[in-house]
């Protein structure tokens, strides 16, 4: 899957949500609420910040994997991966949960 395709789909999907801004850090597209990142494109997936319980639920359902940065497993972050970028449209409620979790 092309990262550009995924970034484009996510930008169209999330841009109209209240308070959501789209940014770029290094070579990754970030999605912010206020000044806080709630999701970003990571390789061929999307990393999202969510409560630990939701992360566990998504991992248990094989819908996500833990986000590992270096040697550290991030406790409030998971990576969702789909074969087809269009499938992320079905995750809109999870993105909204992430926004609510991060919102000031």
The 8 nearest C-alpha neighbors of each residue, nearest first, counted from 0:
[[1, 2, 43, 83, 82, 84, 4, 5],
 [0, 2, 4, 3, 5, 43, 84, 6],
 [1, 3, 5, 4, 6, 43, 0, 42],
 [2, 4, 6, 1, 5, 7, 8, 0],
 [5, 3, 7, 1, 2, 6, 8, 84],
 [4, 6, 2, 84, 8, 3, 7, 9],
 [7, 5, 3, 9, 4, 8, 10, 2],
 [8, 6, 10, 4, 5, 9, 3, 11],
 [7, 9, 5, 11, 10, 6, 12, 4],
 [10, 8, 12, 6, 11, 7, 13, 5],
 [9, 11, 7, 13, 12, 14, 8, 6],
 [12, 10, 8, 9, 14, 13, 7, 15],
 [11, 13, 9, 10, 8, 14, 88, 15],
 [14, 12, 10, 16, 15, 11, 9, 19],
 [15, 13, 10, 16, 11, 19, 12, 20],
 [16, 14, 13, 17, 12, 19, 11, 18],
 [15, 17, 13, 14, 19, 18, 12, 95],
 [18, 16, 19, 15, 14, 32, 13, 20],
 [17, 19, 32, 33, 16, 20, 31, 15],
 [20, 18, 32, 31, 17, 16, 14, 30],
 [21, 19, 31, 30, 32, 18, 22, 14],
 [20, 22, 30, 29, 31, 19, 23, 28],
 [23, 21, 29, 28, 30, 20, 24, 31],
 [22, 24, 28, 29, 27, 25, 26, 21],
 [23, 25, 27, 26, 28, 22, 29, 39],
 [24, 26, 27, 23, 28, 29, 22, 40],
 [27, 25, 24, 23, 28, 40, 29, 41],
 [28, 26, 24, 23, 25, 40, 29, 39],
 [27, 29, 23, 40, 39, 22, 24, 6],
 [30, 28, 39, 22, 23, 21, 38, 27],
 [31, 29, 21, 38, 36, 20, 39, 37],
 [32, 30, 36, 20, 35, 19, 37, 33],
 [33, 31, 19, 18, 35, 102, 34, 20],
 [32, 34, 35, 31, 18, 102, 103, 19],
 [33, 35, 32, 31, 36, 20, 103, 102],
 [36, 34, 31, 32, 33, 37, 101, 102],
 [35, 37, 31, 30, 38, 29, 32, 34],
 [36, 38, 48, 31, 47, 97, 98, 30],
 [39, 37, 47, 30, 46, 36, 29, 48],
 [38, 40, 29, 46, 45, 28, 30, 41],
 [39, 41, 45, 28, 27, 44, 46, 42],
 [42, 40, 44, 45, 43, 46, 39, 27],
 [41, 43, 44, 40, 2, 45, 27, 1],
 [42, 44, 41, 2, 0, 80, 45, 40],
 [45, 43, 80, 41, 79, 42, 40, 78],
 [44, 46, 40, 78, 79, 41, 39, 47],
 [45, 47, 78, 39, 38, 77, 41, 40],
 [48, 46, 38, 76, 77, 37, 49, 78],
 [47, 49, 76, 37, 75, 97, 38, 77],
 [50, 48, 97, 75, 76, 100, 53, 47],
 [49, 51, 53, 52, 75, 54, 100, 48],
 [50, 52, 54, 75, 53, 55, 49, 74],
 [53, 51, 55, 54, 50, 56, 49, 57],
 [54, 52, 56, 55, 50, 51, 57, 49],
 [55, 53, 51, 57, 56, 52, 77, 58],
 [56, 54, 58, 52, 53, 57, 59, 51],
 [55, 57, 53, 59, 54, 58, 60, 52],
 [58, 56, 60, 62, 54, 63, 59, 55],
 [57, 59, 63, 61, 55, 60, 56, 64],
 [58, 60, 56, 61, 57, 55, 62, 63],
 [59, 61, 57, 58, 62, 56, 63, 55],
 [62, 60, 58, 59, 63, 57, 64, 56],
 [61, 63, 57, 60, 58, 79, 64, 80],
 [64, 62, 79, 58, 78, 57, 61, 77],
 [63, 65, 78, 58, 77, 66, 79, 62],
 [66, 64, 77, 78, 67, 76, 72, 63],
 [65, 67, 77, 76, 73, 78, 72, 64],
 [66, 68, 72, 71, 73, 69, 65, 70],
 [69, 67, 71, 70, 72, 66, 73, 65],
 [68, 70, 71, 67, 72, 66, 73, 65],
 [71, 69, 68, 67, 72, 73, 66, 65],
 [72, 70, 68, 67, 69, 73, 66, 74],
 [73, 71, 67, 66, 74, 68, 65, 70],
 [72, 74, 76, 66, 75, 67, 71, 65],
 [75, 73, 76, 72, 51, 65, 66, 77],
 [74, 76, 51, 49, 48, 50, 73, 54],
 [75, 77, 48, 47, 73, 66, 74, 49],
 [78, 76, 65, 66, 46, 47, 64, 63],
 [77, 79, 46, 45, 63, 64, 66, 44],
 [78, 80, 63, 45, 44, 62, 46, 77],
 [81, 79, 44, 78, 63, 45, 43, 82],
 [80, 82, 83, 86, 84, 79, 44, 87],
 [81, 83, 84, 80, 0, 86, 43, 85],
 [82, 84, 85, 81, 86, 0, 87, 5],
 [85, 83, 5, 86, 87, 81, 82, 4],
 [84, 86, 83, 87, 88, 8, 5, 89],
 [87, 85, 88, 84, 83, 89, 81, 90],
 [88, 86, 90, 89, 85, 84, 81, 91],
 [87, 89, 86, 90, 91, 85, 12, 9],
 [88, 90, 87, 91, 86, 92, 85, 93],
 [91, 89, 87, 93, 88, 92, 94, 86],
 [90, 92, 94, 93, 89, 88, 95, 87],
 [93, 91, 95, 94, 90, 96, 89, 97],
 [94, 92, 96, 90, 95, 91, 97, 49],
 [93, 95, 97, 91, 92, 96, 98, 90],
 [94, 96, 92, 98, 97, 93, 99, 91],
 [97, 95, 93, 99, 94, 98, 100, 92],
 [96, 98, 94, 100, 49, 95, 99, 48],
 [97, 99, 95, 101, 100, 96, 102, 37],
 [98, 100, 96, 102, 97, 101, 95, 103],
 [101, 99, 97, 98, 102, 96, 49, 50],
 [100, 102, 98, 99, 37, 97, 103, 35],
 [103, 101, 99, 98, 100, 32, 33, 35],
 [102, 101, 33, 32, 35, 99, 100, 34]]
